[in-house]
Amino acid sequence: MEILIILTTESTKTKALKLAKLLIKRKLAACVSIKKILSIYEWEDQIEKTKEYEITIKSKPELKDDLII
């Protein structure tokens, strides 16, 4: 059985939970995991760091077009 795994982020726990519940309710995901992370990146020649929430979405490959826009 193939599994589609999609990683994305949200800025707040509230937004991450809202997305997770929506995906489960619409049967677009079998499972959604959320964890707090620290992202470090370069923006306009400055090193930045941001606390955010990483969202792992586990779904079926045939739902890819409904999940990725």
OpenMM code with the backbone's topology and positions (N, CA, C; nanometers):
from openmm import Vec3, app, unit

residues = "MET GLU ILE LEU ILE ILE LEU THR THR GLU SER THR LYS THR LYS ALA LEU LYS LEU ALA LYS LEU LEU ILE LYS ARG LYS LEU ALA ALA CYS VAL SER ILE LYS LYS ILE LEU SER ILE TYR GLU TRP GLU ASP GLN ILE GLU LYS THR LYS GLU TYR GLU ILE THR ILE LYS SER LYS PRO GLU LEU LYS ASP ASP LEU ILE ILE".split()
positions = [
    Vec3(0.0846, -0.1181, 0.0000),
    Vec3(0.0000, 0.0000, 0.0000),
    Vec3(0.0891, 0.1243, 0.0000),
    Vec3(0.0612, 0.2154, -0.0892),
    Vec3(0.1354, 0.3408, -0.0950),
    Vec3(0.0707, 0.4450, -0.0053),
    Vec3(0.1559, 0.5282, 0.0530),
    Vec3(0.1083, 0.6366, 0.1398),
    Vec3(0.1672, 0.7674, 0.0893),
    Vec3(0.0847, 0.8688, 0.0814),
    Vec3(0.1287, 1.0033, 0.0467),
    Vec3(0.1553, 1.0778, 0.1769),
    Vec3(0.2754, 1.1342, 0.1886),
    Vec3(0.3090, 1.2130, 0.3064),
    Vec3(0.3409, 1.3544, 0.2610),
    Vec3(0.2734, 1.4508, 0.3212),
    Vec3(0.2922, 1.5924, 0.2884),
    Vec3(0.3343, 1.6640, 0.4164),
    Vec3(0.4379, 1.7461, 0.4059),
    Vec3(0.4815, 1.8293, 0.5185),
    Vec3(0.4504, 1.9748, 0.4873),
    Vec3(0.3981, 2.0436, 0.5849),
    Vec3(0.3735, 2.1870, 0.5726),
    Vec3(0.3871, 2.2486, 0.7108),
    Vec3(0.3737, 2.3792, 0.7205),
    Vec3(0.3818, 2.4457, 0.8501),
    Vec3(0.2697, 2.5483, 0.8649),
    Vec3(0.2414, 2.5814, 0.9891),
    Vec3(0.1496, 2.6893, 1.0241),
    Vec3(0.2143, 2.7706, 1.1344),
    Vec3(0.1753, 2.8956, 1.1447),
    Vec3(0.2372, 2.9864, 1.2412),
    Vec3(0.1870, 2.9685, 1.3839),
    Vec3(0.0667, 2.9130, 1.4000),
    Vec3(0.0118, 2.8963, 1.5350),
    Vec3(-0.0466, 2.7557, 1.5531),
    Vec3(-0.0550, 2.7148, 1.6777),
    Vec3(-0.1144, 2.5849, 1.7102),
    Vec3(-0.2622, 2.5821, 1.6707),
    Vec3(-0.3308, 2.6931, 1.6911),
    Vec3(-0.4730, 2.7018, 1.6568),
    Vec3(-0.4940, 2.6760, 1.5081),
    Vec3(-0.4132, 2.7391, 1.4231),
    Vec3(-0.4256, 2.7185, 1.2785),
    Vec3(-0.3917, 2.5751, 1.2396),
    Vec3(-0.2893, 2.5189, 1.3023),
    Vec3(-0.2492, 2.3807, 1.2720),
    Vec3(-0.3610, 2.2829, 1.3089),
    Vec3(-0.4213, 2.3021, 1.4254),
    Vec3(-0.5312, 2.2153, 1.4686),
    Vec3(-0.6530, 2.2292, 1.3777),
    Vec3(-0.6821, 2.3510, 1.3372),
    Vec3(-0.7960, 2.3754, 1.2475),
    Vec3(-0.7757, 2.3020, 1.1152),
    Vec3(-0.6551, 2.3112, 1.0594),
    Vec3(-0.6250, 2.2419, 0.9343),
    Vec3(-0.6354, 2.0909, 0.9517),
    Vec3(-0.5782, 2.0395, 1.0591),
    Vec3(-0.5817, 1.8947, 1.0840),
    Vec3(-0.7254, 1.8431, 1.0937),
    Vec3(-0.8081, 1.9114, 1.1694),
    Vec3(-0.9472, 1.8689, 1.1857),
    Vec3(-1.0237, 1.8752, 1.0539),
    Vec3(-0.9977, 1.9780, 0.9745),
    Vec3(-1.0638, 1.9921, 0.8448),
    Vec3(-1.0259, 1.8775, 0.7503),
    Vec3(-0.8980, 1.8447, 0.7459),
    Vec3(-0.8514, 1.7364, 0.6582),
    Vec3(-0.9110, 1.6021, 0.6985),
    Vec3(-0.9168, 1.5768, 0.8286),
    Vec3(-0.9755, 1.4507, 0.8769),
    Vec3(-1.1258, 1.4478, 0.8485),
    Vec3(-1.1937, 1.5560, 0.8774),
    Vec3(-1.3392, 1.5630, 0.8565),
    Vec3(-1.3766, 1.5409, 0.7104),
    Vec3(-1.2974, 1.6006, 0.6188),
    Vec3(-1.3243, 1.5868, 0.4751),
    Vec3(-1.2676, 1.4586, 0.4158),
    Vec3(-1.2103, 1.3739, 0.5016),
    Vec3(-1.1527, 1.2455, 0.4610),
    Vec3(-1.0404, 1.2615, 0.3583),
    Vec3(-0.9676, 1.3720, 0.3697),
    Vec3(-0.8521, 1.3954, 0.2832),
    Vec3(-0.7242, 1.3427, 0.3463),
    Vec3(-0.7290, 1.3085, 0.4745),
    Vec3(-0.6135, 1.2533, 0.5445),
    Vec3(-0.6587, 1.1436, 0.6387),
    Vec3(-0.5745, 1.0417, 0.6507),
    Vec3(-0.6023, 0.9352, 0.7469),
    Vec3(-0.5496, 0.9737, 0.8847),
    Vec3(-0.4423, 1.0538, 0.8852),
    Vec3(-0.3781, 1.0943, 1.0098),
    Vec3(-0.3043, 1.2262, 0.9863),
    Vec3(-0.3062, 1.3123, 1.0854),
    Vec3(-0.2316, 1.4380, 1.0796),
    Vec3(-0.1560, 1.4526, 1.2115),
    Vec3(-0.0246, 1.4713, 1.2008),
    Vec3(0.0594, 1.4903, 1.3197),
    Vec3(0.1072, 1.6349, 1.3239),
    Vec3(0.1128, 1.6897, 1.4441),
    Vec3(0.1541, 1.8293, 1.4629),
    Vec3(0.2637, 1.8332, 1.5684),
    Vec3(0.3726, 1.9059, 1.5371),
    Vec3(0.4766, 1.9245, 1.6381),
    Vec3(0.5346, 2.0650, 1.6282),
    Vec3(0.5733, 2.1187, 1.7422),
    Vec3(0.6320, 2.2522, 1.7500),
    Vec3(0.7778, 2.2438, 1.7046),
    Vec3(0.8175, 2.3365, 1.6174),
    Vec3(0.9537, 2.3370, 1.5654),
    Vec3(1.0114, 2.4784, 1.5677),
    Vec3(1.1418, 2.4865, 1.5492),
    Vec3(1.2106, 2.6135, 1.5328),
    Vec3(1.2732, 2.6113, 1.3941),
    Vec3(1.2333, 2.7027, 1.3079),
    Vec3(1.2863, 2.7111, 1.1719),
    Vec3(1.3891, 2.8231, 1.1648),
    Vec3(1.5003, 2.7945, 1.0994),
    Vec3(1.6062, 2.8930, 1.0800),
    Vec3(1.6286, 2.9063, 0.9300),
    Vec3(1.6291, 3.0308, 0.8819),
    Vec3(1.6377, 3.0547, 0.7382),
    Vec3(1.6954, 3.1935, 0.7121),
    Vec3(1.7333, 3.2179, 0.5873),
    Vec3(1.7826, 3.3494, 0.5494),
    Vec3(1.6720, 3.4266, 0.4801),
    Vec3(1.6551, 3.5531, 0.5204),
    Vec3(1.5542, 3.6402, 0.4602),
    Vec3(1.6138, 3.7811, 0.4508),
    Vec3(1.6177, 3.8337, 0.3300),
    Vec3(1.6728, 3.9668, 0.3043),
    Vec3(1.8101, 3.9855, 0.3698),
    Vec3(1.8977, 3.8889, 0.3428),
    Vec3(2.0367, 3.8891, 0.3906),
    Vec3(2.0516, 3.8804, 0.5426),
    Vec3(1.9489, 3.8377, 0.6108),
    Vec3(1.9537, 3.8208, 0.7563),
    Vec3(1.9182, 3.6772, 0.7921),
    Vec3(1.9836, 3.6227, 0.8933),
    Vec3(1.9466, 3.4911, 0.9449),
    Vec3(1.8304, 3.5118, 1.0419),
    Vec3(1.7214, 3.4445, 1.0139),
    Vec3(1.5997, 3.4575, 1.0946),
    Vec3(1.5688, 3.3238, 1.1625),
    Vec3(1.4938, 3.3305, 1.2706),
    Vec3(1.4419, 3.2088, 1.3339),
    Vec3(1.2977, 3.2337, 1.3746),
    Vec3(1.2163, 3.1314, 1.3561),
    Vec3(1.0734, 3.1440, 1.3813),
    Vec3(1.0216, 3.0162, 1.4459),
    Vec3(0.9425, 3.0313, 1.5497),
    Vec3(0.8727, 2.9159, 1.6076),
    Vec3(0.7466, 2.8943, 1.5255),
    Vec3(0.7246, 2.7707, 1.4857),
    Vec3(0.6048, 2.7376, 1.4087),
    Vec3(0.5678, 2.5922, 1.4335),
    Vec3(0.4639, 2.5474, 1.3669),
    Vec3(0.4140, 2.4114, 1.3854),
    Vec3(0.4259, 2.3348, 1.2545),
    Vec3(0.4992, 2.2236, 1.2605),
    Vec3(0.5137, 2.1365, 1.1432),
    Vec3(0.3963, 2.0394, 1.1410),
    Vec3(0.3360, 2.0269, 1.0257),
    Vec3(0.2189, 1.9409, 1.0086),
    Vec3(0.2545, 1.8300, 0.9102),
    Vec3(0.2411, 1.7063, 0.9540),
    Vec3(0.2630, 1.5908, 0.8681),
    Vec3(0.1268, 1.5311, 0.8355),
    Vec3(0.0965, 1.5286, 0.7063),
    Vec3(-0.0333, 1.4793, 0.6593),
    Vec3(-0.0116, 1.3447, 0.5917),
    Vec3(-0.0807, 1.2417, 0.6387),
    Vec3(-0.0722, 1.1075, 0.5800),
    Vec3(-0.2024, 1.0801, 0.5074),
    Vec3(-0.1894, 1.0478, 0.3781),
    Vec3(-0.3080, 1.0321, 0.2953),
    Vec3(-0.2831, 0.9278, 0.1872),
    Vec3(-0.3770, 0.9218, 0.0930),
    Vec3(-0.3666, 0.8312, -0.0227),
    Vec3(-0.3115, 0.9082, -0.1420),
    Vec3(-0.2259, 0.8450, -0.2222),
    Vec3(-0.1703, 0.9131, -0.3398),
    Vec3(-0.2771, 0.9710, -0.4326),
    Vec3(-0.3906, 0.9061, -0.4436),
    Vec3(-0.4954, 0.9540, -0.5344),
    Vec3(-0.5612, 1.0850, -0.4869),
    Vec3(-0.5350, 1.1252, -0.3630),
    Vec3(-0.5898, 1.2508, -0.3113),
    Vec3(-0.4922, 1.3674, -0.3256),
    Vec3(-0.3768, 1.3422, -0.3864),
    Vec3(-0.2721, 1.4447, -0.4000),
    Vec3(-0.3242, 1.5747, -0.4599),
    Vec3(-0.4000, 1.5674, -0.5697),
    Vec3(-0.4481, 1.6890, -0.6368),
    Vec3(-0.5475, 1.7674, -0.5500),
    Vec3(-0.6152, 1.7006, -0.4577),
    Vec3(-0.7070, 1.7701, -0.3672),
    Vec3(-0.6325, 1.8358, -0.2509),
    Vec3(-0.5112, 1.7893, -0.2236),
    Vec3(-0.4351, 1.8394, -0.1093),
    Vec3(-0.3316, 1.9451, -0.1469),
    Vec3(-0.2769, 1.9358, -0.2658),
    Vec3(-0.1703, 2.0276, -0.3079),
    Vec3(-0.2257, 2.1244, -0.4115),
    Vec3(-0.2227, 2.2525, -0.3762),
    Vec3(-0.2718, 2.3544, -0.4695),
    Vec3(-0.1659, 2.4593, -0.4960),
] * unit.nanometer
topology = app.Topology()
chain = topology.addChain("A")
for resn in residues:
    res = topology.addResidue(resn, chain)
    for name in ("N", "CA", "C"):
        topology.addAtom(name, app.Element.getBySymbol(name[0]), res)
